[in-house]
Amino acid sequence: MVTGATCSPRSSRNPCPSLSGDDSGLSLSLPQVAALERQIFDFLGYQWAPILANFLHIMAVILGIFGTVQYRSRYLILYAAWLVLWVGWNAFIICFYLEVGQLSQDRDFIMTFNTSLHRSWWMENGPGCLVTPVLNSRLALEDHHVISVTGCLLDYPYIEALSSALQIFLALFGFVFACYVSKVFLEEEDSFDFIGGFDSYGYQAPQKTSHLQLQPLYTSG
């Protein structure tokens, strides 16, 4: 006689009340929105390296959402592994814009793969920034112009650093979330719930058979 049964996310009769695939998938919506927002501003600033990294991150978040909704622990493990690389990338961006060590924005154009001199979109469009063209400047290269940016309430390196810090915070939250949910799914796969397991496969109890033996009927005629 079964006196109790553990909850199962896949069981329709005895589901886990604190773990829902749809609600858990919504937990990854914020990182997705933040990644899309960052992708837009990187496109506006022609930052090709961050654009590529953002695209991979968006695909990873979609994979994590799919793994959560469909109860696929492998996808969540892959998502958690990507988040480790994502944290490292954002840490590098913070060091780059703050010019930590030997990094220099005036010398290294890593963000554009050394294909252009474009900087962050926030350089000219930051809060309170006033852009003034500098005419007849000797520093201007061919097909380029020199501008003077003044009055910014917050310089663009700090905006980019804060954006990367936000991504790191969301990545740490997503890493903990992915590890926890994948652990729950793995435990559910290893355990067998009699009620939920049989219910999932449409189990039916065998019917009782009659032991009455049929005797042939002979008629005289």
VEXZA-575500 format. One record per residue (C-alpha): x, y, z; residue in one letter. Coordinates in steps of 0.02 Angstrom, whole numbers, padded with zeros to 5 digits, always signed. Layout:
XYZA ...
END
This chain:
+00000+00000+00000M +00068+00171-00050V +00046+00298+00088T +00126+00448-00001G +00205+00503-00163A +00331+00634-00206T +00280+00777-00319C +00329+00772-00501S +00334+00919-00624P +00278+00802-00762R +00135+00721-00667S -00039+00786-00701S -00108+00709-00541R +00028+00759-00417N +00128+00907-00484P +00250+01011-00384C +00159+01168-00324P +00319+01271-00308S +00393+01229-00478L +00303+01272-00638S +00384+01271-00809G +00290+01424-00869D +00326+01525-00712D +00508+01472-00712S +00524+01520-00895G +00465+01694-00852L +00612+01709-00733S +00727+01711-00885L +00629+01847-00973S +00724+01988-00887L +00896+01929-00950P +00820+01913-01123Q +00751+02090-01121V +00917+02159-01054A +01013+02068-01191A +00898+02134-01328L +00913+02311-01260E +01102+02299-01260R +01102+02226-01435Q +01007+02376-01503I +01131+02504-01433F +01280+02401-01491D +01206+02398-01666F +01187+02587-01661L +01370+02603-01611G +01435+02475-01738Y +01513+02372-01599Q +01534+02209-01694W +01616+02105-01557A +01479+02141-01429P +01347+02113-01564I +01413+01937-01594L +01425+01901-01408A +01249+01968-01378N +01179+01859-01516F +01256+01703-01438L +01190+01755-01268H +01013+01779-01335I +01019+01605-01412M +01080+01535-01245A +00938+01620-01150V +00811+01549-01272I +00889+01378-01245L +00873+01402-01057G +00690+01453-01071I +00653+01303-01182F +00741+01187-01061G +00642+01257-00915T +00472+01247-00998V +00504+01074-01072Q +00591+01006-00916Y +00757+00972-01007R +00898+00974-00882S +01033+00958-01018R +00984+01124-01096Y +00990+01209-00927L +01164+01138-00895I +01222+01208-01063L +01144+01375-01019Y +01235+01378-00852A +01401+01337-00938A +01375+01481-01060W +01341+01601-00917L +01517+01569-00852V +01587+01629-01018L +01464+01774-01020W +01524+01835-00850V +01703+01830-00911G +01661+01928-01067W +01570+02065-00971N +01713+02075-00847A +01829+02105-00994F +01714+02244-01060I +01720+02331-00891I +01909+02322-00890C +01918+02383-01070F +01810+02538-01048Y +01891+02581-00883L +02062+02552-00964E +02124+02432-00834V +02304+02379-00858G +02370+02398-01035Q +02199+02416-01116L +02168+02580-01206S +02017+02638-01304Q +02124+02758-01406D +02239+02617-01465R +02136+02458-01461D +01980+02445-01570F +01932+02271-01513I +01747+02307-01508M +01742+02344-01694T +01868+02208-01744F +01983+02351-01797N +01871+02388-01946T +01819+02564-01897S +01848+02702-01771L +01671+02698-01702H +01651+02706-01515R +01505+02670-01403S +01338+02745-01453W +01331+02825-01281W +01484+02930-01321M +01380+03056-01419E +01207+03015-01352N +01236+03003-01167G +01128+03098-01042P +01162+03285-01056G +01299+03266-01189C +01328+03413-01306L +01414+03368-01470V +01511+03504-01561T +01599+03471-01728P +01780+03527-01735V +01813+03603-01905L +01982+03598-01993N +02058+03483-01864S +02226+03406-01905R +02177+03251-01809L +02038+03210-01932A +02072+03060-02043L +02006+03036-02218E +01815+03021-02221D +01810+03058-02035H +01774+03211-01931H +01824+03264-01757V +01693+03308-01627I +01698+03379-01453S +01581+03303-01323V +01548+03404-01166T +01420+03419-01027G +01388+03232-01005C +01308+03188-00839L +01391+03017-00851L +01531+02977-00972D +01505+02832-01090Y +01639+02718-01015P +01544+02716-00851Y +01379+02683-00940I +01455+02534-01030E +01533+02473-00869A +01367+02485-00776L +01280+02393-00918S +01407+02252-00907S +01392+02248-00717A +01203+02226-00737L +01234+02082-00858Q +01350+01999-00732I +01219+02016-00595F +01085+01939-00706L +01205+01802-00759A +01241+01755-00578L +01056+01746-00542F +01028+01642-00699G +01170+01525-00653F +01097+01489-00481V +00924+01470-00557F +00984+01350-00693A +01082+01244-00569C +00934+01231-00450Y +00804+01190-00581V +00915+01064-00671S +00948+00979-00503K +00761+00965-00473V +00733+00893-00646F +00875+00767-00626L +00807+00709-00458E +00635+00690-00535E +00705+00586-00677E +00799+00471-00558D +00650+00441-00444S +00496+00341-00492F +00328+00405-00437D +00201+00263-00438F +00051+00376-00453I +00126+00503-00571G +00226+00373-00668G +00080+00261-00703F -00030+00410-00739D +00094+00478-00865S +00095+00317-00965Y -00091+00286-00950G -00072+00134-00837Y -00227+00031-00806Q -00248-00109-00682A -00271-00282-00759P -00450-00342-00769Q -00505-00492-00669K -00537-00646-00773T -00672-00771-00737S -00620-00948-00691H -00786-01021-00744L -00758-01161-00868Q -00879-01176-01010L -00949-01350-01040Q -01011-01406-01210P -01200-01424-01225L -01266-01580-01309Y -01444-01591-01372T -01535-01746-01421S -01623-01746-01584G 
END
